[in-house]
């Protein structure tokens, strides 16, 4: 039973910061690419950031590049998303995902999501 549990969401003013955490269990964590996706009301889920199993490689959506940082701690089975300079358009439910494949999250495991709201 794979379980991903996000935490750290909340309400923040534009320009503020927030750090999301995702705790993983039931999988060999180091073998998984970890990623963050988000879904705003009325919109489809979109990719935010991903990190390779060893934490060496990262990739970000252009809209968050330079503002968000994904990281992981394999000893703790944790992945994080540090979000700085937040904008109202960052408002969404943020989901943690785990995949064996860098290029596809079609068969990924997903967390329950955590709400991030950025006020203007």
PyMOL commands that set and color helices and strands:
alter all, ss='L'
color gray80, all
select helices_A, chain A and resi 29-31+88-90
alter helices_A, ss='H'
color red, helices_A
select strands_A, chain A and resi 3-7+10-13+18-25+33-39+46-51+58-60+68-73+78-83+92-99+109-110+114-119
alter strands_A, ss='S'
color yellow, strands_A
deselect
rebuild
show_as cartoon
